[in-house]
Amino acid sequence: MKYTLTLQENHYQQLREHLIRPDEKERVAFIICGRSLVEDKEDRFLSREIILLSEDKLLTSHHLQVSWDNKYFLQALKKAESKDFAVIVIHNHPAGFAQFSATDDEGEYHLFRLAFNRNGGKRPHGSLIMMSDGSLFGRVWKSNYTNKPFSIVRVFGKTLRIWYPNRLKDFTSPEAFQRQQLAFGTALNQDFSQLTCTIVGVGATGSATAMLLTRLGIGKINLIDKDVVEESNLNRLHGATMIDIGLKKVQVLKNHIEMIGLGTVVNVSDDWVSAQDSIDLLKVSDFVFGCTDDNAGRIILNRLAYFYLIPIIDMGLIISLRPDSIEIQDLQGRISYLFPGSDCLITKGVINIERAIAENLKRNDPEAYAKLKEEKYVMGEGNPSPSVVTFTTEVASMAVNEFINRFVQYNSSNLFPHRTKFFHRSVEICPTNIRNNDCRICGRDSYWGRGDMNPFLDIAS
């Protein structure tokens, strides 16, 4: 079991402004966190609310120490208890001491003993230290009063940042990634080696995305897709050959990635994205690429980004012809980067709710679907959509370059949440967020960082 933390970017900025000041005094704040648990794999903390302790609430505050009345911690704990949220105590170390001090150890032991004696719960709470450069490290306190370091701390928003033990220490880029290091430095190679990326849908764009992530040096890749390889796929399915026809796409792609030999660990789910195995892979992801045309699946990914604070890039390609003609009418690729503060796929009109209902019905009750389709109450399948490997691969490249840009900001003025490229007109548009957005998912923050709840993602069965 590993323990991790994801902070919303606006929460991180609030904490940094509160803790890091010119007077170099220690200060304190509390973070109320939602939880995400995958048994025996990861217990993830998700920031929901920041409580800043002002100067008048501190007992002492100087260069080497901060103290406060425990009643403020108990108030935060009470606020968290009703929904089984966690509380993280964060303070800064302006003196540059990059570890927990003996004073921290003793104070936190008594603080979290108080917490567990109060509510009797078994789920952990945590503590965090911010250094003067804004970097973070921390640990979880368990109900047996022992602690364990966070394996990774993430900041998720318009940009992405991560910290983990021994970052930038004793790491040498493998020879295969030396040229990449010349472009973006050693840190990015090391960061990528720590990441778990999940690809939902490993067809044309998904298989291309998997190839690119493997050759970037991503440490783990999860593949989710229920389909098998068909002969009609072979013009655009990276890693598949004639002898793979009839095999599961995820297994074929896993085998191909492992044959490349760059050390990427691959896990697969050959089921729908709504299956529990798939959900568990999604919940332990650092980044997700949505490469499916399935509207029901997109609804899950759309909510996942906000509930679980997991950055998601959704992508799609449209090729259409003029009526009774072979002339191209529309040829466009789209990528959408989902994060708290961006418009979601429903707000932008990417998800077709009617089709999503039909897809769910077909999946869960095929007989009822067939009957209603015959009666024209649901959308049925039309002809297969046109697809060309060069354009599906280019959309994958757009998505992976966007992924890199969110980490290193090689084009910091171009961090738009949505991007559509019209290949047939050599035009690219980047729609901005809708003002006064009242969407339940992206327009309000009540779901952001909510994490585990029943029903999952607050979707009624």
C-alpha positions in Angstrom: 0.0 0.0 0.0 1.3 3.4 -0.9 0.0 6.8 0.2 -0.2 9.8 -2.0 -1.7 13.3 -2.1 -3.1 15.5 -4.8 -3.6 19.2 -4.3 -5.8 21.4 -6.5 -3.6 24.1 -8.0 -5.6 26.9 -6.5 -5.3 25.3 -3.1 -1.5 25.0 -3.5 -1.3 28.7 -4.5 -3.3 29.7 -1.4 -1.0 27.7 0.8 2.1 29.1 -0.8 1.0 32.7 -0.3 0.1 32.0 3.3 3.2 30.0 4.3 6.0 31.6 2.3 6.5 35.2 3.3 9.5 37.6 3.4 9.6 37.5 7.3 10.5 33.8 7.1 8.4 32.7 10.0 6.8 29.3 10.3 3.0 29.3 9.8 0.3 26.6 9.7 -2.8 25.6 7.8 -5.1 22.6 7.5 -6.2 20.8 4.4 -9.5 18.8 4.4 -9.2 16.0 1.9 -11.4 13.5 0.2 -10.2 9.9 0.0 -9.6 7.5 -2.8 -8.8 3.9 -1.8 -7.8 0.9 -3.9 -7.2 -1.9 -1.5 -3.6 -3.1 -1.2 -2.5 -0.6 -3.9 -3.0 3.1 -3.0 -4.7 5.4 -0.4 -4.9 8.8 -2.0 -5.7 12.1 -0.3 -7.5 14.7 -2.5 -7.6 18.4 -1.4 -11.1 19.8 -1.0 -10.8 22.8 1.3 -8.0 24.9 2.8 -8.2 26.4 6.4 -5.5 29.0 7.0 -4.7 29.9 10.6 -4.2 33.7 10.8 -1.5 35.3 13.0 -3.9 35.9 15.9 -4.7 32.1 16.2 -1.0 31.2 16.6 0.6 30.8 20.0 4.2 31.2 18.6 5.5 31.9 15.2 9.2 32.4 14.4 12.0 31.1 12.2 12.2 27.7 13.7 8.9 26.9 15.3 5.1 27.4 15.1 2.5 26.4 17.6 -1.3 26.9 17.9 -4.2 26.0 20.1 -5.4 22.4 19.3 -9.0 23.6 19.3 -8.5 24.8 15.7 -7.3 21.3 14.7 -10.4 19.8 16.4 -12.6 22.2 14.5 -11.1 21.0 11.2 -11.4 17.4 12.3 -15.1 17.8 13.2 -15.7 19.3 9.8 -14.1 16.3 8.1 -15.6 13.6 10.2 -19.2 13.6 8.8 -18.0 12.4 5.4 -14.9 10.4 6.5 -12.6 13.0 5.0 -9.0 13.3 6.1 -7.2 16.3 7.7 -3.6 17.2 6.8 -1.6 19.7 8.9 0.8 21.7 6.8 3.5 24.1 8.0 6.6 25.6 6.4 10.4 25.3 7.1 11.9 28.6 6.2 15.2 27.6 7.7 15.7 25.0 4.9 15.5 21.9 7.1 14.3 19.4 4.5 12.9 16.8 6.9 10.6 16.5 9.9 12.2 17.7 13.0 12.2 16.0 16.4 9.7 18.7 17.5 7.5 17.9 14.6 7.6 14.2 15.5 6.6 14.7 19.0 3.9 17.3 18.3 2.3 15.4 15.5 2.3 12.1 17.5 0.1 13.8 20.2 -2.0 15.6 17.6 -2.9 12.6 15.6 -3.3 10.4 18.8 -5.9 13.0 19.7 -7.6 12.7 16.3 -7.8 8.9 16.4 -9.0 8.8 20.0 -11.7 11.3 19.1 -13.3 9.6 16.0 -12.2 6.0 16.4 -11.7 5.7 12.6 -9.0 3.6 11.0 -8.3 5.8 7.9 -5.1 7.8 8.1 -4.6 11.6 8.4 -1.4 13.4 7.3 1.1 16.1 7.7 3.0 18.2 5.1 6.0 20.5 5.0 6.5 23.3 2.4 10.0 24.5 1.7 10.9 28.1 0.7 10.9 27.1 -3.0 7.4 25.8 -2.7 8.4 22.1 -2.8 6.5 19.7 -0.6 7.0 16.5 1.3 4.9 14.8 3.9 3.7 11.7 5.6 0.6 9.9 6.7 -0.2 9.0 10.3 -2.0 5.7 10.8 -4.4 4.6 13.6 -1.6 2.7 15.3 0.3 6.0 15.7 3.0 5.1 13.2 3.8 7.2 10.1 4.8 6.5 6.5 6.0 9.0 3.9 3.8 10.1 1.0 5.1 8.2 -2.1 4.2 11.2 -4.3 2.7 14.7 -3.8 1.0 16.1 -6.9 -0.3 19.6 -7.8 -3.1 19.4 -10.4 -4.5 22.3 -12.3 -3.6 24.3 -15.4 -0.1 23.0 -14.9 1.2 19.8 -13.3 3.9 19.4 -10.6 5.0 16.4 -8.6 7.4 15.7 -5.7 8.6 12.4 -4.3 11.4 11.1 -2.1 14.9 11.4 -3.7 13.7 13.5 -6.6 16.7 14.8 -8.5 19.0 12.6 -6.5 21.0 9.6 -7.8 19.1 9.4 -11.1 20.8 8.8 -14.4 18.6 8.8 -17.6 18.9 5.5 -19.5 20.7 5.9 -22.8 17.5 5.5 -24.7 16.2 8.8 -23.2 19.4 10.9 -23.4 18.2 12.9 -26.5 15.0 13.7 -24.6 17.1 14.8 -21.6 18.9 17.3 -23.9 15.5 18.9 -24.7 13.8 19.0 -21.3 16.4 18.0 -18.7 17.0 15.1 -16.3 14.1 16.0 -14.0 11.4 15.3 -16.6 12.9 11.9 -17.4 12.9 11.0 -13.8 9.4 12.3 -13.3 8.1 10.4 -16.2 9.7 7.2 -14.8 7.5 7.7 -11.7 4.2 8.2 -13.5 1.3 5.8 -14.1 -0.7 6.8 -17.2 -3.9 5.1 -18.2 -5.3 4.9 -21.7 -9.0 4.2 -22.1 -9.7 2.8 -25.6 -6.6 1.3 -27.4 -7.8 1.6 -30.9 -6.4 4.1 -33.5 -5.6 7.1 -31.2 -5.1 4.9 -28.1 -2.5 2.6 -29.5 -0.6 5.6 -31.0 -0.8 7.3 -27.6 0.6 4.1 -25.9 3.5 4.0 -28.3 4.4 7.6 -27.7 4.2 7.3 -23.9 6.3 4.2 -23.9 9.0 6.0 -25.9 8.8 9.0 -23.5 9.8 6.6 -20.7 6.5 6.5 -18.7 7.0 4.1 -15.8 3.6 2.3 -15.9 0.9 2.3 -18.5 -2.6 0.9 -17.9 -4.7 -0.2 -20.9 -8.5 -0.4 -20.8 -10.5 -1.8 -23.7 -13.0 -4.6 -24.2 -12.6 -5.1 -28.0 -10.6 -7.6 -30.0 -8.4 -7.0 -33.0 -10.3 -7.1 -36.4 -8.8 -7.0 -39.9 -10.5 -3.7 -40.4 -8.4 -2.3 -37.5 -5.0 -3.1 -39.0 -4.7 0.1 -41.1 -4.4 2.2 -37.9 -3.8 -0.1 -34.9 -0.2 0.4 -33.8 1.5 -2.8 -32.7 -1.1 -5.2 -34.2 -0.5 -7.7 -37.1 -2.5 -10.2 -39.1 -1.7 -13.0 -36.6 -3.3 -10.9 -33.8 -6.8 -10.9 -35.3 -9.3 -12.2 -32.7 -7.1 -11.4 -29.7 -7.8 -8.8 -27.1 -6.5 -5.4 -28.2 -5.1 -4.6 -24.7 -3.1 -7.9 -24.6 -1.7 -7.4 -28.1 -0.6 -3.8 -27.2 0.9 -5.0 -23.9 2.9 -7.6 -25.6 4.2 -5.1 -28.1 5.2 -2.5 -25.5 7.1 -5.1 -23.5 8.9 -6.2 -26.7 10.1 -2.6 -27.2 12.1 -3.3 -24.0 12.3 0.2 -22.4 11.1 -1.0 -19.0 7.5 0.2 -19.0 5.3 -1.9 -16.8 1.9 -2.6 -18.4 -1.4 -3.5 -16.7 -4.6 -4.2 -18.6 -8.4 -4.5 -18.1 -10.2 -6.1 -21.0 -13.5 -4.9 -19.8 -15.7 -1.8 -20.0 -14.4 1.4 -18.3 -17.2 1.0 -15.8 -16.0 -2.4 -14.6 -14.4 -2.5 -11.2 -11.0 -3.7 -12.5 -11.0 -0.7 -14.9 -12.1 1.7 -12.2 -9.2 0.5 -9.9 -6.7 1.2 -12.7 -8.1 4.6 -13.2 -8.0 5.5 -9.5 -4.3 4.7 -9.2 -3.4 6.8 -12.3 -1.4 10.0 -12.4 -2.8 10.9 -15.8 -5.5 9.5 -18.1 -5.9 9.6 -21.9 -9.5 9.2 -23.1 -9.3 7.6 -26.5 -12.9 6.3 -26.9 -15.9 7.3 -28.9 -18.1 5.7 -26.2 -20.3 8.5 -24.7 -21.1 6.4 -21.6 -17.4 5.9 -21.0 -16.7 9.6 -21.5 -19.3 10.5 -18.8 -17.2 8.4 -16.3 -13.9 10.0 -17.4 -15.5 13.5 -17.3 -16.6 13.1 -13.7 -13.4 11.3 -12.7 -11.3 14.4 -13.4 -13.2 16.5 -10.9 -14.1 13.9 -8.3 -10.7 12.3 -8.1 -8.4 15.2 -9.3 -6.9 13.1 -12.0 -5.8 15.1 -15.1 -7.5 13.7 -18.2 -7.0 14.5 -21.9 -9.9 13.4 -24.0 -9.4 13.2 -27.7 -11.4 12.7 -30.9 -11.3 12.8 -34.7 -14.1 13.6 -37.1 -13.9 12.8 -40.8 -17.1 13.4 -42.8 -17.8 13.6 -46.5 -20.2 15.8 -48.4 -23.5 14.1 -49.3 -23.3 11.9 -52.4 -19.6 12.8 -52.8 -16.1 11.7 -51.8 -15.1 15.3 -51.1 -14.1 16.0 -47.5 -16.6 18.1 -45.7 -15.0 18.1 -42.2 -11.6 16.8 -41.0 -11.0 17.9 -37.4 -9.1 16.6 -34.4 -9.9 17.7 -30.9 -8.1 17.4 -27.5 -9.7 18.5 -24.2 -7.7 18.8 -21.0 -9.9 18.4 -18.0 -9.1 19.9 -14.6 -10.9 21.9 -11.8 -11.3 25.3 -13.4 -11.9 24.1 -17.0 -15.1 23.4 -18.8 -16.0 19.7 -18.8 -17.0 17.6 -21.8 -20.7 18.1 -21.2 -20.4 21.9 -21.0 -18.4 21.9 -24.3 -21.0 19.6 -26.0 -18.6 16.8 -26.6 -20.7 14.2 -24.8 -24.1 13.2 -26.4 -26.3 12.3 -23.5 -28.8 10.5 -25.6 -26.2 8.3 -27.1 -24.7 7.6 -23.7 -28.1 6.3 -22.5 -28.4 4.1 -25.6 -24.9 2.7 -25.1 -25.6 1.9 -21.4 -28.9 0.2 -22.3 -27.2 -1.9 -25.1 -24.4 -2.9 -22.6 -26.6 -3.8 -19.7 -29.9 -5.0 -21.3 -29.3 -6.0 -25.0 -32.8 -7.3 -25.4 -34.5 -4.1 -24.3 -32.1 -2.1 -26.4 -33.0 -4.1 -29.5 -36.7 -3.7 -28.8 -36.4 0.1 -28.3 -34.1 0.4 -31.3 -36.7 -1.3 -33.5 -39.3 1.1 -32.1 -36.9 4.0 -32.8 -36.7 5.1 -29.2 -32.9 4.8 -29.0 -30.0 5.7 -31.3 -28.8 2.7 -33.3 -25.5 2.1 -35.0 -24.9 3.8 -38.3 -22.2 3.1 -40.8 -18.7 3.0 -39.4 -16.9 6.4 -39.3 -14.1 7.1 -41.7 -10.6 6.8 -40.1 -7.1 7.4 -41.5 -4.0 6.4 -39.5 -2.1 9.6 -40.2 -4.8 11.8 -38.7 -5.5 9.5 -35.7 -1.8 9.4 -35.0 -1.5 13.2 -35.3 -4.4 13.6 -32.8 -2.5 11.3 -30.4 0.6 13.4 -30.9 -1.4 16.6 -30.1 -2.5 15.0 -26.9 0.9 13.7 -25.7 2.5 17.1 -26.6 -0.2 18.7 -24.5 0.7 16.3 -21.6 4.4 17.4 -21.9 3.5 21.1 -22.0 1.5 20.8 -18.8 4.6 19.6 -17.0 7.3 21.8 -18.5 5.4 24.7 -20.1 7.5 24.8 -23.3 4.6 27.0 -24.6 3.2 28.6 -21.5 1.0 31.0 -23.5 -0.9 28.2 -25.1 -2.3 26.3 -22.2 -5.9 26.2 -23.3 -8.4 23.6 -22.0 -9.7 22.7 -25.4 -8.1 22.6 -28.8 -9.5 21.8 -32.2 -7.5 21.5 -35.4 -9.2 21.6 -38.7 -6.8 19.7 -40.9 -8.6 20.5 -44.2 -8.4 24.2 -43.5 -5.1 24.5 -41.7 -6.9 26.3 -38.8 -6.7 25.7 -35.1 -9.1 27.1 -32.6 -8.8 27.1 -28.8 -12.2 27.9 -27.1 -11.9 29.5 -23.7 -14.0 28.7 -20.7 -17.7 29.7 -20.5 -18.4 32.4 -18.0 -21.0 31.9 -15.3 -21.0 28.2 -16.0 -23.6 26.5 -13.8 -22.7 22.9 -14.7 -22.9 20.5 -11.7 -19.6 19.0 -12.5 -17.3 21.8 -13.7 -19.2 25.0 -12.8 -19.3 24.4 -9.0 -16.7 23.0 -6.7 -18.9 20.7 -4.6 -17.6 17.6 -6.3 -14.0 18.6 -6.7 -11.8 16.3 -4.7 -14.8 14.4 -3.4 -13.2 11.0 -4.1 -14.9 7.8 -2.9 -18.7 8.0 -2.3 -21.7 5.8 -2.8 -22.8 5.7 -5.6 -19.5 5.9 -7.4 -19.1 9.4 -9.0 -22.7 10.1 -7.7 -24.0 8.3 -10.8 -27.3 6.6 -10.1 -27.4 2.9 -11.2 
